[in-house]
Amino acid sequence: LVPAIHRNRGEIRDIFQKEMASWGRPAPEGLADTPAELAEAARLHLREKFLRAKVGISGANFMVAETGTLVVLESEGNGRMCLTLPETLISVVGIEKVVPTWRDLEVFLQTLPRSSTAERMNPYTTTWTGTTDGDGPQTFHLVLLDNGRTDTLADEVGRQALRCIRCSA
């Protein structure tokens, strides 16, 4: 959430002018440091990348065990492009993100945006369950990540860390 909060608009413009061309579409000539122009430059640069990608890699905020549904909440809509445009989607999700039912998910869909950005609900909530012919990725791979989480869950004190919903607060 807010990955460039430590940079001012002029610094972001300078980074765009210096680096964008190395990674694809260059920054527009005469780019100003207004939020609207910076956002448009980023949007055009990134959209080109999303449209060309054959494989997308994502995480997920939650998974619903009863249906195998993955859930991603975001504020910008870029994640949705990553989830829907490539031919192949790979999602890497920590096992602590699994909730048993849709009813259990309801609490988290209310808690996460309020804790993160003080919003009542999230601007973009994407859910997906498998693939559909002719719509979205045609191949889907799920990687469930333990990475020590099972051991942490067994530790009475350590398990508290797994309660974090990663709201960025």
OpenMM code with the backbone's topology and positions (N, CA, C; nanometers):
from openmm import Vec3, app, unit

residues = "LEU VAL PRO ALA ILE HIS ARG ASN ARG GLY GLU ILE ARG ASP ILE PHE GLN LYS GLU MET ALA SER TRP GLY ARG PRO ALA PRO GLU GLY LEU ALA ASP THR PRO ALA GLU LEU ALA GLU ALA ALA ARG LEU HIS LEU ARG GLU LYS PHE LEU ARG ALA LYS VAL GLY ILE SER GLY ALA ASN PHE MET VAL ALA GLU THR GLY THR LEU VAL VAL LEU GLU SER GLU GLY ASN GLY ARG MET CYS LEU THR LEU PRO GLU THR LEU ILE SER VAL VAL GLY ILE GLU LYS VAL VAL PRO THR TRP ARG ASP LEU GLU VAL PHE LEU GLN THR LEU PRO ARG SER SER THR ALA GLU ARG MET ASN PRO TYR THR THR THR TRP THR GLY THR THR ASP GLY ASP GLY PRO GLN THR PHE HIS LEU VAL LEU LEU ASP ASN GLY ARG THR ASP THR LEU ALA ASP GLU VAL GLY ARG GLN ALA LEU ARG CYS ILE ARG CYS SER ALA".split()
positions = [
    Vec3(0.0853, -0.1172, 0.0000),
    Vec3(0.0000, 0.0000, 0.0000),
    Vec3(0.0890, 0.1224, 0.0000),
    Vec3(0.0693, 0.2117, -0.0929),
    Vec3(0.1441, 0.3363, -0.1062),
    Vec3(0.2950, 0.3100, -0.1086),
    Vec3(0.3453, 0.2402, -0.2110),
    Vec3(0.4870, 0.2015, -0.2130),
    Vec3(0.5851, 0.3169, -0.2312),
    Vec3(0.5390, 0.4319, -0.2751),
    Vec3(0.6313, 0.5433, -0.2986),
    Vec3(0.6026, 0.6620, -0.2079),
    Vec3(0.5470, 0.6363, -0.0907),
    Vec3(0.5112, 0.7460, -0.0009),
    Vec3(0.6333, 0.8258, 0.0442),
    Vec3(0.7500, 0.7650, 0.0389),
    Vec3(0.8729, 0.8316, 0.0808),
    Vec3(0.9330, 0.9187, -0.0305),
    Vec3(0.8683, 0.9271, -0.1447),
    Vec3(0.9147, 1.0089, -0.2578),
    Vec3(0.8169, 1.1227, -0.2826),
    Vec3(0.8710, 1.2389, -0.3216),
    Vec3(0.7809, 1.3477, -0.3593),
    Vec3(0.7541, 1.3393, -0.5095),
    Vec3(0.6618, 1.4214, -0.5581),
    Vec3(0.6200, 1.4148, -0.6993),
    Vec3(0.7346, 1.4415, -0.7953),
    Vec3(0.8216, 1.5345, -0.7606),
    Vec3(0.9353, 1.5639, -0.8478),
    Vec3(1.0298, 1.4454, -0.8596),
    Vec3(1.0538, 1.3778, -0.7492),
    Vec3(1.1401, 1.2595, -0.7516),
    Vec3(1.0779, 1.1491, -0.8367),
    Vec3(0.9474, 1.1308, -0.8231),
    Vec3(0.8799, 1.0277, -0.9024),
    Vec3(0.8889, 1.0618, -1.0507),
    Vec3(0.8658, 1.1893, -1.0864),
    Vec3(0.8792, 1.2299, -1.2266),
    Vec3(1.0200, 1.2015, -1.2773),
    Vec3(1.1221, 1.2353, -1.1975),
    Vec3(1.2608, 1.2128, -1.2388),
    Vec3(1.2901, 1.0645, -1.2587),
    Vec3(1.2387, 0.9809, -1.1700),
    Vec3(1.2567, 0.8361, -1.1843),
    Vec3(1.1879, 0.7873, -1.3114),
    Vec3(1.0666, 0.8336, -1.3363),
    Vec3(0.9957, 0.7952, -1.4586),
    Vec3(1.0760, 0.8342, -1.5819),
    Vec3(1.1260, 0.9571, -1.5850),
    Vec3(1.2005, 1.0046, -1.7016),
    Vec3(1.3297, 0.9252, -1.7215),
    Vec3(1.3939, 0.8894, -1.6124),
    Vec3(1.5220, 0.8187, -1.6213),
    Vec3(1.5046, 0.6704, -1.6511),
    Vec3(1.4027, 0.6058, -1.5935),
    Vec3(1.3953, 0.4597, -1.5941),
    Vec3(1.2915, 0.3974, -1.6863),
    Vec3(1.1831, 0.4654, -1.7156),
    Vec3(1.0745, 0.4004, -1.7897),
    Vec3(1.1179, 0.3441, -1.9239),
    Vec3(1.1961, 0.4176, -1.9980),
    Vec3(1.2365, 0.3721, -2.1314),
    Vec3(1.3163, 0.2422, -2.1246),
    Vec3(1.3905, 0.2212, -2.0165),
    Vec3(1.4677, 0.0981, -2.0007),
    Vec3(1.3783, -0.0235, -1.9833),
    Vec3(1.2554, 0.0000, -1.9416),
    Vec3(1.1647, -0.1099, -1.9093),
    Vec3(1.0444, -0.1161, -2.0037),
    Vec3(1.0470, -0.0395, -2.1116),
    Vec3(0.9342, -0.0416, -2.2052),
    Vec3(0.9009, 0.0988, -2.2522),
    Vec3(0.7761, 0.1333, -2.2477),
    Vec3(0.7277, 0.2627, -2.2928),
    Vec3(0.7951, 0.3751, -2.2134),
    Vec3(0.8565, 0.4718, -2.2827),
    Vec3(0.9228, 0.5820, -2.2107),
    Vec3(0.8216, 0.6800, -2.1508),
    Vec3(0.8692, 0.7591, -2.0584),
    Vec3(0.7858, 0.8650, -2.0015),
    Vec3(0.7516, 0.9651, -2.1114),
    Vec3(0.6347, 1.0258, -2.1071),
    Vec3(0.5974, 1.1250, -2.2083),
    Vec3(0.6924, 1.2461, -2.2056),
    Vec3(0.7144, 1.3041, -2.3213),
    Vec3(0.7954, 1.4265, -2.3289),
    Vec3(0.7306, 1.5357, -2.2458),
    Vec3(0.8108, 1.6106, -2.1746),
    Vec3(0.7592, 1.7228, -2.0970),
    Vec3(0.6727, 1.6818, -1.9792),
    Vec3(0.6951, 1.5615, -1.9262),
    Vec3(0.6156, 1.5116, -1.8139),
    Vec3(0.6264, 1.6066, -1.6947),
    Vec3(0.5125, 1.6529, -1.6461),
    Vec3(0.5091, 1.7393, -1.5279),
    Vec3(0.5021, 1.6528, -1.4025),
    Vec3(0.5020, 1.7170, -1.2864),
    Vec3(0.4952, 1.6400, -1.1628),
    Vec3(0.3568, 1.6452, -1.0977),
    Vec3(0.2555, 1.6717, -1.1771),
    Vec3(0.1197, 1.6719, -1.1220),
    Vec3(0.0735, 1.5268, -1.1028),
    Vec3(-0.0059, 1.5005, -1.0009),
    Vec3(-0.0530, 1.3635, -0.9789),
    Vec3(-0.1238, 1.3040, -1.1008),
    Vec3(-0.2024, 1.3843, -1.1700),
    Vec3(-0.2760, 1.3326, -1.2862),
    Vec3(-0.1802, 1.2881, -1.3971),
    Vec3(-0.0782, 1.3696, -1.4260),
    Vec3(0.0163, 1.3321, -1.5325),
    Vec3(0.1022, 1.2130, -1.4929),
    Vec3(0.1436, 1.2071, -1.3668),
    Vec3(0.2235, 1.0934, -1.3205),
    Vec3(0.1415, 0.9648, -1.3249),
    Vec3(0.0172, 0.9731, -1.2823),
    Vec3(-0.0699, 0.8563, -1.2843),
    Vec3(-0.0940, 0.8089, -1.4271),
    Vec3(-0.1148, 0.9015, -1.5188),
    Vec3(-0.1386, 0.8641, -1.6587),
    Vec3(-0.0141, 0.8013, -1.7207),
    Vec3(0.1033, 0.8559, -1.6900),
    Vec3(0.2280, 0.7980, -1.7414),
    Vec3(0.2453, 0.6551, -1.6898),
    Vec3(0.2212, 0.6358, -1.5613),
    Vec3(0.2320, 0.5012, -1.5028),
    Vec3(0.1278, 0.4082, -1.5637),
    Vec3(0.0066, 0.4578, -1.5801),
    Vec3(-0.1024, 0.3763, -1.6353),
    Vec3(-0.0679, 0.3278, -1.7765),
    Vec3(-0.0211, 0.4165, -1.8611),
    Vec3(0.0125, 0.3787, -1.9986),
    Vec3(0.1294, 0.2799, -2.0027),
    Vec3(0.2296, 0.3056, -1.9209),
    Vec3(0.3479, 0.2192, -1.9155),
    Vec3(0.3085, 0.0782, -1.8687),
    Vec3(0.2322, 0.0716, -1.7622),
    Vec3(0.1958, -0.0580, -1.7064),
    Vec3(0.0930, -0.1326, -1.7916),
    Vec3(0.0004, -0.0610, -1.8496),
    Vec3(-0.1024, -0.1263, -1.9326),
    Vec3(-0.0367, -0.2046, -2.0460),
    Vec3(0.0651, -0.1462, -2.1066),
    Vec3(0.1375, -0.2149, -2.2140),
    Vec3(0.1962, -0.3475, -2.1629),
    Vec3(0.2504, -0.3453, -2.0423),
    Vec3(0.3074, -0.4668, -1.9833),
    Vec3(0.1990, -0.5719, -1.9573),
    Vec3(0.0885, -0.5297, -1.9003),
    Vec3(-0.0204, -0.6226, -1.8702),
    Vec3(-0.0745, -0.6870, -1.9973),
    Vec3(-0.0879, -0.6099, -2.1033),
    Vec3(-0.1452, -0.6623, -2.2270),
    Vec3(-0.0535, -0.7623, -2.2969),
    Vec3(0.0775, -0.7518, -2.2741),
    Vec3(0.1726, -0.8423, -2.3387),
    Vec3(0.2064, -0.9659, -2.2562),
    Vec3(0.1766, -0.9658, -2.1303),
    Vec3(0.2173, -1.0748, -2.0417),
    Vec3(0.1460, -1.2052, -2.0760),
    Vec3(0.2214, -1.3110, -2.0846),
    Vec3(0.1650, -1.4444, -2.1077),
    Vec3(0.1373, -1.5151, -1.9756),
    Vec3(0.2143, -1.4793, -1.8705),
    Vec3(0.2003, -1.5406, -1.7393),
    Vec3(0.1871, -1.4310, -1.6348),
    Vec3(0.0933, -1.4462, -1.5444),
    Vec3(0.0778, -1.3556, -1.4319),
    Vec3(0.1036, -1.4310, -1.3021),
    Vec3(0.1678, -1.3640, -1.2081),
    Vec3(0.1929, -1.4235, -1.0771),
    Vec3(0.1300, -1.3325, -0.9735),
    Vec3(0.0480, -1.3914, -0.8886),
    Vec3(-0.0208, -1.3111, -0.7877),
    Vec3(-0.0134, -1.3799, -0.6527),
    Vec3(-0.0535, -1.3077, -0.5541),
    Vec3(-0.0827, -1.3650, -0.4238),
    Vec3(-0.2333, -1.3655, -0.4113),
    Vec3(-0.2811, -1.3775, -0.2913),
    Vec3(-0.4236, -1.3634, -0.2635),
    Vec3(-0.4373, -1.3202, -0.1186),
    Vec3(-0.5371, -1.2407, -0.0931),
    Vec3(-0.5627, -1.1998, 0.0451),
    Vec3(-0.6252, -1.3128, 0.1249),
    Vec3(-0.7106, -1.3912, 0.0574),
    Vec3(-0.7797, -1.5003, 0.1248),
    Vec3(-0.8103, -1.6106, 0.0254),
    Vec3(-0.8396, -1.7296, 0.0783),
    Vec3(-0.8900, -1.8418, 0.0000),
    Vec3(-1.0085, -1.9003, 0.0753),
    Vec3(-1.1129, -1.9366, 0.0038),
    Vec3(-1.2309, -1.9975, 0.0650),
    Vec3(-1.2235, -2.1478, 0.0392),
    Vec3(-1.2024, -2.2255, 0.1456),
    Vec3(-1.1802, -2.3700, 0.1320),
    Vec3(-1.3007, -2.4423, 0.0735),
    Vec3(-1.4229, -2.4019, 0.1093),
    Vec3(-1.5399, -2.4781, 0.0664),
    Vec3(-1.5596, -2.4768, -0.0847),
    Vec3(-1.5058, -2.3754, -0.1538),
    Vec3(-1.5226, -2.3680, -0.2996),
    Vec3(-1.3908, -2.3608, -0.3764),
    Vec3(-1.2784, -2.3454, -0.3041),
    Vec3(-1.1499, -2.3299, -0.3716),
    Vec3(-1.1341, -2.1934, -0.4356),
    Vec3(-1.2063, -2.0950, -0.3866),
    Vec3(-1.2055, -1.9606, -0.4438),
    Vec3(-1.0930, -1.8767, -0.3848),
    Vec3(-1.0215, -1.8050, -0.4706),
    Vec3(-0.9196, -1.7112, -0.4261),
    Vec3(-0.9776, -1.5706, -0.4289),
    Vec3(-0.9331, -1.4861, -0.3363),
    Vec3(-0.9887, -1.3521, -0.3195),
    Vec3(-0.8741, -1.2517, -0.3124),
    Vec3(-0.8807, -1.1487, -0.3958),
    Vec3(-0.7815, -1.0409, -0.3935),
    Vec3(-0.8547, -0.9087, -0.3775),
    Vec3(-0.8115, -0.8315, -0.2786),
    Vec3(-0.8646, -0.6969, -0.2564),
    Vec3(-0.7557, -0.5974, -0.2943),
    Vec3(-0.7939, -0.4906, -0.3620),
    Vec3(-0.6963, -0.3890, -0.4023),
    Vec3(-0.7639, -0.2547, -0.4204),
    Vec3(-0.6826, -0.1528, -0.4331),
    Vec3(-0.7335, -0.0163, -0.4457),
    Vec3(-0.7212, 0.0393, -0.5868),
    Vec3(-0.6325, -0.0163, -0.6697),
    Vec3(-0.6029, 0.0461, -0.7985),
    Vec3(-0.6629, -0.0232, -0.9195),
    Vec3(-0.6814, -0.1525, -0.9154),
    Vec3(-0.7306, -0.2256, -1.0318),
    Vec3(-0.6207, -0.2922, -1.1123),
    Vec3(-0.4936, -0.2671, -1.0796),
    Vec3(-0.3838, -0.3314, -1.1532),
    Vec3(-0.3805, -0.4818, -1.1281),
    Vec3(-0.4092, -0.5207, -1.0067),
    Vec3(-0.4114, -0.6629, -0.9743),
    Vec3(-0.5126, -0.7380, -1.0576),
    Vec3(-0.6260, -0.6767, -1.0803),
    Vec3(-0.7305, -0.7403, -1.1610),
    Vec3(-0.6797, -0.7670, -1.3024),
    Vec3(-0.5999, -0.6758, -1.3562),
    Vec3(-0.5440, -0.7004, -1.4895),
    Vec3(-0.4470, -0.8171, -1.4854),
    Vec3(-0.3677, -0.8274, -1.3796),
    Vec3(-0.2745, -0.9394, -1.3643),
    Vec3(-0.3505, -1.0708, -1.3533),
    Vec3(-0.4647, -1.0681, -1.2902),
    Vec3(-0.5420, -1.1892, -1.2667),
    Vec3(-0.6210, -1.2344, -1.3887),
    Vec3(-0.6570, -1.1429, -1.4769),
    Vec3(-0.7500, -1.1777, -1.5843),
    Vec3(-0.6907, -1.1777, -1.7252),
    Vec3(-0.5820, -1.1048, -1.7490),
    Vec3(-0.5320, -1.0910, -1.8856),
    Vec3(-0.4356, -1.1999, -1.9335),
    Vec3(-0.3452, -1.2512, -1.8519),
    Vec3(-0.2501, -1.3503, -1.9040),
    Vec3(-0.3160, -1.4848, -1.9343),
    Vec3(-0.2480, -1.5632, -2.0174),
    Vec3(-0.2968, -1.6972, -2.0506),
    Vec3(-0.2834, -1.7922, -1.9317),
    Vec3(-0.1797, -1.7705, -1.8508),
    Vec3(-0.1520, -1.8566, -1.7361),
    Vec3(-0.1428, -1.7715, -1.6109),
    Vec3(-0.2060, -1.8159, -1.5037),
    Vec3(-0.1998, -1.7466, -1.3753),
    Vec3(-0.1429, -1.8417, -1.2708),
    Vec3(-0.0430, -1.7936, -1.1979),
    Vec3(0.0162, -1.8668, -1.0863),
    Vec3(-0.0100, -1.7843, -0.9613),
    Vec3(-0.0775, -1.8421, -0.8639),
    Vec3(-0.1046, -1.7718, -0.7380),
    Vec3(-0.0304, -1.8418, -0.6253),
    Vec3(0.0457, -1.7631, -0.5503),
    Vec3(0.1219, -1.8133, -0.4362),
    Vec3(0.0553, -1.7571, -0.3113),
    Vec3(0.0042, -1.8476, -0.2258),
    Vec3(-0.0779, -1.8051, -0.1129),
    Vec3(-0.0327, -1.8767, 0.0147),
    Vec3(-0.0109, -1.7994, 0.1194),
    Vec3(0.0230, -1.8577, 0.2486),
    Vec3(-0.0944, -1.9363, 0.3044),
    Vec3(-0.0650, -2.0476, 0.3704),
    Vec3(-0.1720, -2.1344, 0.4206),
    Vec3(-0.2583, -2.0652, 0.5264),
    Vec3(-0.2064, -1.9608, 0.5899),
    Vec3(-0.2866, -1.8900, 0.6911),
    Vec3(-0.3965, -1.8050, 0.6287),
    Vec3(-0.3956, -1.7905, 0.4981),
    Vec3(-0.4970, -1.7121, 0.4278),
    Vec3(-0.6230, -1.7921, 0.3967),
    Vec3(-0.6218, -1.9212, 0.4282),
    Vec3(-0.7373, -2.0062, 0.4003),
    Vec3(-0.8424, -1.9884, 0.5102),
    Vec3(-0.9644, -1.9540, 0.4679),
    Vec3(-1.0779, -1.9486, 0.5598),
    Vec3(-1.1732, -2.0618, 0.5201),
    Vec3(-1.2430, -2.1198, 0.6155),
    Vec3(-1.3256, -2.2373, 0.5841),
    Vec3(-1.4407, -2.2109, 0.4871),
    Vec3(-1.5185, -2.1026, 0.5094),
    Vec3(-1.6415, -2.0817, 0.4320),
    Vec3(-1.6543, -1.9365, 0.3875),
    Vec3(-1.7505, -1.9127, 0.2984),
    Vec3(-1.7811, -1.7762, 0.2558),
    Vec3(-1.8273, -1.6929, 0.3747),
    Vec3(-1.8969, -1.7546, 0.4664),
    Vec3(-1.9443, -1.6843, 0.5858),
    Vec3(-1.8253, -1.6329, 0.6673),
    Vec3(-1.7206, -1.7136, 0.6775),
    Vec3(-1.5998, -1.6716, 0.7486),
    Vec3(-1.5297, -1.5570, 0.6751),
    Vec3(-1.5345, -1.5605, 0.5432),
    Vec3(-1.4713, -1.4554, 0.4636),
    Vec3(-1.5358, -1.3194, 0.4884),
    Vec3(-1.6643, -1.3185, 0.5134),
    Vec3(-1.7394, -1.1940, 0.5317),
    Vec3(-1.6742, -1.1012, 0.6344),
    Vec3(-1.6286, -1.1544, 0.7436),
    Vec3(-1.5651, -1.0742, 0.8489),
    Vec3(-1.4393, -1.0061, 0.7958),
    Vec3(-1.3592, -1.0806, 0.7208),
    Vec3(-1.2339, -1.0263, 0.6695),
    Vec3(-1.2572, -0.9215, 0.5602),
    Vec3(-1.3622, -0.9395, 0.4806),
    Vec3(-1.3936, -0.8404, 0.3766),
    Vec3(-1.4354, -0.7071, 0.4388),
    Vec3(-1.4824, -0.7091, 0.5606),
    Vec3(-1.5154, -0.5860, 0.6320),
    Vec3(-1.3942, -0.5304, 0.7055),
    Vec3(-1.3151, -0.6175, 0.7639),
    Vec3(-1.2030, -0.5755, 0.8481),
    Vec3(-1.0864, -0.5194, 0.7681),
    Vec3(-1.0490, -0.5844, 0.6590),
    Vec3(-0.9290, -0.5443, 0.5852),
    Vec3(-0.9341, -0.4003, 0.5346),
    Vec3(-1.0383, -0.3582, 0.4608),
    Vec3(-1.0372, -0.2189, 0.4123),
    Vec3(-1.0450, -0.1158, 0.5254),
    Vec3(-1.1168, -0.1469, 0.6295),
    Vec3(-1.1265, -0.0528, 0.7424),
    Vec3(-0.9925, -0.0365, 0.8111),
    Vec3(-0.9183, -0.1445, 0.8251),
    Vec3(-0.7887, -0.1388, 0.8907),
    Vec3(-0.6820, -0.0769, 0.8004),
    Vec3(-0.6934, -0.0994, 0.6719),
    Vec3(-0.5911, -0.0562, 0.5777),
    Vec3(-0.6051, 0.0895, 0.5356),
    Vec3(-0.7212, 0.1248, 0.4827),
    Vec3(-0.7396, 0.2586, 0.4246),
    Vec3(-0.8576, 0.3333, 0.4848),
    Vec3(-0.9154, 0.2793, 0.5907),
    Vec3(-1.0305, 0.3390, 0.6602),
    Vec3(-1.1540, 0.3489, 0.5710),
    Vec3(-1.1626, 0.2608, 0.4720),
    Vec3(-1.2799, 0.2573, 0.3845),
    Vec3(-1.3785, 0.1531, 0.4370),
    Vec3(-1.5061, 0.1746, 0.4083),
    Vec3(-1.6074, 0.0766, 0.4508),
    Vec3(-1.5972, -0.0516, 0.3703),
    Vec3(-1.5628, -0.0363, 0.2427),
    Vec3(-1.5435, -0.1539, 0.1591),
    Vec3(-1.4322, -0.1253, 0.0600),
    Vec3(-1.3778, -0.2299, 0.0043),
    Vec3(-1.2646, -0.2159, -0.0865),
    Vec3(-1.3128, -0.1787, -0.2271),
    Vec3(-1.2390, -0.0911, -0.2973),
    Vec3(-1.2804, -0.0530, -0.4332),
    Vec3(-1.2840, -0.1706, -0.5312),
    Vec3(-1.1876, -0.2624, -0.5214),
    Vec3(-1.1814, -0.3764, -0.6123),
    Vec3(-1.1677, -0.5044, -0.5310),
    Vec3(-1.2644, -0.5921, -0.5431),
    Vec3(-1.2563, -0.7247, -0.4819),
    Vec3(-1.2774, -0.8259, -0.5931),
    Vec3(-1.1755, -0.9063, -0.6180),
    Vec3(-1.1813, -1.0049, -0.7243),
    Vec3(-1.1832, -1.1435, -0.6631),
    Vec3(-1.2742, -1.2265, -0.7092),
    Vec3(-1.2782, -1.3665, -0.6665),
    Vec3(-1.2716, -1.4531, -0.7917),
    Vec3(-1.2027, -1.5656, -0.7815),
    Vec3(-1.2014, -1.6575, -0.8943),
    Vec3(-1.1874, -1.7993, -0.8440),
    Vec3(-1.2523, -1.8886, -0.9176),
    Vec3(-1.2540, -2.0304, -0.8837),
    Vec3(-1.2259, -2.1072, -1.0112),
    Vec3(-1.1023, -2.1442, -1.0329),
    Vec3(-1.0672, -2.2216, -1.1515),
    Vec3(-1.0680, -2.1391, -1.2784),
    Vec3(-1.0797, -2.2062, -1.3908),
    Vec3(-1.0750, -2.1406, -1.5209),
    Vec3(-1.2081, -2.1566, -1.5928),
    Vec3(-1.2297, -2.0695, -1.6921),
    Vec3(-1.3494, -2.0736, -1.7757),
    Vec3(-1.3046, -2.0586, -1.9204),
    Vec3(-1.3494, -2.1471, -2.0069),
    Vec3(-1.3103, -2.1393, -2.1478),
    Vec3(-1.3411, -2.0025, -2.2064),
    Vec3(-1.2394, -1.9413, -2.2681),
    Vec3(-1.2572, -1.8150, -2.3377),
    Vec3(-1.2664, -1.6921, -2.2496),
    Vec3(-1.2453, -1.7067, -2.1196),
    Vec3(-1.2557, -1.5916, -2.0299),
    Vec3(-1.1467, -1.6007, -1.9230),
    Vec3(-1.0548, -1.5089, -1.9267),
    Vec3(-0.9478, -1.5078, -1.8277),
    Vec3(-0.8423, -1.6126, -1.8564),
    Vec3(-0.7529, -1.6341, -1.7600),
    Vec3(-0.6465, -1.7336, -1.7803),
    Vec3(-0.7042, -1.8714, -1.8114),
    Vec3(-0.6369, -1.9397, -1.9018),
    Vec3(-0.6821, -2.0735, -1.9389),
    Vec3(-0.6104, -2.1817, -1.8598),
    Vec3(-0.5009, -2.1438, -1.7941),
    Vec3(-0.4266, -2.2359, -1.7086),
    Vec3(-0.4047, -2.1679, -1.5753),
    Vec3(-0.4286, -2.2422, -1.4672),
    Vec3(-0.4150, -2.1862, -1.3331),
    Vec3(-0.3353, -2.2816, -1.2455),
    Vec3(-0.2376, -2.2268, -1.1743),
    Vec3(-0.1580, -2.3048, -1.0802),
    Vec3(-0.1654, -2.2366, -0.9442),
    Vec3(-0.1888, -2.3154, -0.8414),
    Vec3(-0.1926, -2.2646, -0.7048),
    Vec3(-0.0759, -2.3235, -0.6272),
    Vec3(0.0007, -2.2365, -0.5645),
    Vec3(0.1105, -2.2791, -0.4777),
    Vec3(0.0722, -2.2392, -0.3357),
    Vec3(0.0469, -2.3386, -0.2511),
    Vec3(0.0178, -2.3126, -0.1109),
    Vec3(0.1510, -2.3085, -0.0356),
    Vec3(0.1751, -2.1980, 0.0301),
    Vec3(0.3036, -2.1740, 0.0933),
    Vec3(0.2960, -2.1978, 0.2436),
    Vec3(0.3744, -2.2920, 0.2914),
    Vec3(0.3843, -2.3154, 0.4356),
    Vec3(0.4982, -2.2307, 0.4908),
    Vec3(0.6194, -2.2526, 0.4400),
    Vec3(0.7359, -2.1704, 0.4740),
    Vec3(0.7490, -2.1460, 0.6251),
    Vec3(0.7286, -2.2505, 0.7044),
    Vec3(0.7414, -2.2396, 0.8494),
    Vec3(0.6127, -2.2042, 0.9222),
    Vec3(0.5060, -2.1815, 0.8489),
    Vec3(0.3811, -2.1405, 0.9131),
    Vec3(0.3228, -2.2500, 1.0035),
    Vec3(0.3363, -2.3758, 0.9639),
    Vec3(0.2845, -2.4845, 1.0463),
    Vec3(0.3571, -2.4883, 1.1804),
    Vec3(0.4883, -2.4717, 1.1787),
    Vec3(0.5651, -2.4675, 1.3040),
    Vec3(0.5256, -2.3460, 1.3875),
    Vec3(0.5051, -2.2332, 1.3215),
    Vec3(0.4645, -2.1116, 1.3926),
    Vec3(0.3277, -2.1302, 1.4564),
    Vec3(0.2378, -2.1970, 1.3869),
    Vec3(0.1042, -2.2222, 1.4403),
    Vec3(0.1108, -2.3082, 1.5673),
    Vec3(0.2060, -2.3998, 1.5741),
    Vec3(0.2201, -2.4869, 1.6906),
    Vec3(0.2771, -2.4130, 1.8118),
    Vec3(0.3382, -2.2979, 1.7902),
    Vec3(0.3978, -2.2189, 1.8981),
    Vec3(0.2921, -2.1252, 1.9560),
    Vec3(0.2643, -2.1352, 2.0863),
    Vec3(0.1571, -2.0569, 2.1491),
    Vec3(0.1742, -1.9062, 2.1309),
    Vec3(0.2978, -1.8580, 2.1373),
    Vec3(0.3224, -1.7146, 2.1207),
    Vec3(0.3329, -1.6802, 1.9724),
    Vec3(0.4077, -1.7608, 1.8988),
    Vec3(0.4311, -1.7332, 1.7571),
    Vec3(0.3058, -1.7309, 1.6733),
    Vec3(0.2043, -1.8093, 1.7107),
    Vec3(0.0818, -1.8167, 1.6299),
    Vec3(0.0123, -1.6817, 1.6167),
    Vec3(0.0387, -1.5908, 1.7081),
    Vec3(-0.0225, -1.4576, 1.7004),
    Vec3(0.0166, -1.3853, 1.5711),
    Vec3(0.1379, -1.4124, 1.5222),
    Vec3(0.1833, -1.3490, 1.3977),
    Vec3(0.0967, -1.3898, 1.2794),
    Vec3(0.0408, -1.5097, 1.2829),
    Vec3(-0.0416, -1.5576, 1.1720),
    Vec3(-0.1806, -1.4943, 1.1713),
    Vec3(-0.2146, -1.4213, 1.2747),
    Vec3(-0.3432, -1.3512, 1.2793),
    Vec3(-0.3403, -1.2209, 1.2017),
    Vec3(-0.2230, -1.1765, 1.1641),
    Vec3(-0.2093, -1.0520, 1.0877),
    Vec3(-0.2750, -1.0680, 0.9509),
    Vec3(-0.3629, -0.9753, 0.9144),
    Vec3(-0.4288, -0.9831, 0.7836),
    Vec3(-0.3561, -0.8971, 0.6798),
    Vec3(-0.2392, -0.8471, 0.7150),
    Vec3(-0.1537, -0.7687, 0.6258),
    Vec3(-0.2288, -0.6524, 0.5615),
    Vec3(-0.2818, -0.5679, 0.6495),
    Vec3(-0.3600, -0.4535, 0.6037),
    Vec3(-0.2728, -0.3320, 0.5780),
    Vec3(-0.1452, -0.3387, 0.6097),
    Vec3(-0.0495, -0.2286, 0.5928),
    Vec3(-0.0637, -0.1208, 0.6980),
    Vec3(-0.1457, -0.1413, 0.7984),
    Vec3(-0.1674, -0.0376, 0.9000),
    Vec3(-0.0444, -0.0199, 0.9878),
] * unit.nanometer
topology = app.Topology()
chain = topology.addChain("A")
for resn in residues:
    res = topology.addResidue(resn, chain)
    for name in ("N", "CA", "C"):
        topology.addAtom(name, app.Element.getBySymbol(name[0]), res)
